[in-house]
């Protein structure tokens, strides 16, 4: 990487402190987008120029133009500039705007090939890195699985990416908290039969059951068996926002993903299924497929939950595809009815059977071994649409 000049570093520093004020954030981002519409050389990510990986004249021109627009807007409201030399360039960007949180390279380790033995990874390669997350005070492991055909040097080939809750359960039984999905084997079968190769991206969950539940829940009227959740700081909103406002832009930059909506999936089971559905609704402009297995709708009281779903009026044109699954044995018996209720609501709102599906297995238990059996069909449902 070409090292930027001291003059360039000083220019960045003064510019970034100039746009410290809250209102100026919007001017800054508007100017960025305006310049992007005129420049076509930025590949992969529309924010590439802000990483300064290639320190061309264009980068400085964009910054200068943005600076000029900012100064014009604030001619009558001079800013009081304060400098804290101890802060790094990337942390300053974080303070400027949440959108620029994707630039915090110093808060995420480099992805390294997972080599721990023993492991149960049968196909492909797994990369891991530690990352700060806004829903915990400890770094979390981020796992990225790539198929055998993935070539780091082939930047022309782009891959769909499925983001998964409970990332430690995706491909390796030695790291699982509850059980393994064996998604590497599922992916290999799909690819062998002609499906488009894809990547898996997972975020590990906390060890404690209630910690995980509170991390993957949003406020509501909880059923009596889950009433203790009301005493926790529920972080579901922050959780899904992290996936698609922070993690996804970084993955798109570091791996050869196709960042477009239809090539981006979000999946999970149980409380992770609840989060995949919540993310599907909250970030519908970014998620083209939702794998929603045994979603934890049942943590909420039935009357209030059904009333909320009935009041929801989704436009099918705004949403991607969603695949529901639920079993019916043992603890799993409480999951099918609310799941089917949501599925039928979507059909009543105009979702076609090419856009949504619901599969029920009365003999399946609440476990990864059951979800593994239906992952193939769910992913085929999505990948077939990408051909």
SULVEN-V305735 format. One record per run of one state. SS is the DSSP state (H for helix, E for strand, L for the rest). FROM is the first residue (numbers start at 1). TO is the last residue. Records with the same first field share a line. If there is no record, write none. Layout:
SS = FROM-TO, FROM-TO
This chain:
L = 1-5, 19-21, 39-47, 52-56, 74-88, 97-97, 104-104, 109-111, 114-124, 132-139, 147-158, 166-166, 170-182, 193-197, 204-208, 216-221, 223-223, 232-235, 255-256, 258-260, 270-270, 283-288, 294-295, 301-301, 312-315, 319-320, 328-329, 335-335, 349-355, 362-367, 387-387
H = 6-18, 22-38, 48-51, 57-73, 89-96, 98-103, 105-107, 167-169, 183-192, 209-215, 224-231, 236-254, 261-263, 271-282, 296-299, 302-311, 316-318, 330-334, 336-348, 368-386
E = 108-108, 112-113, 125-131, 140-146, 159-165, 198-203, 222-222, 257-257, 264-269, 289-293, 300-300, 321-327, 356-361
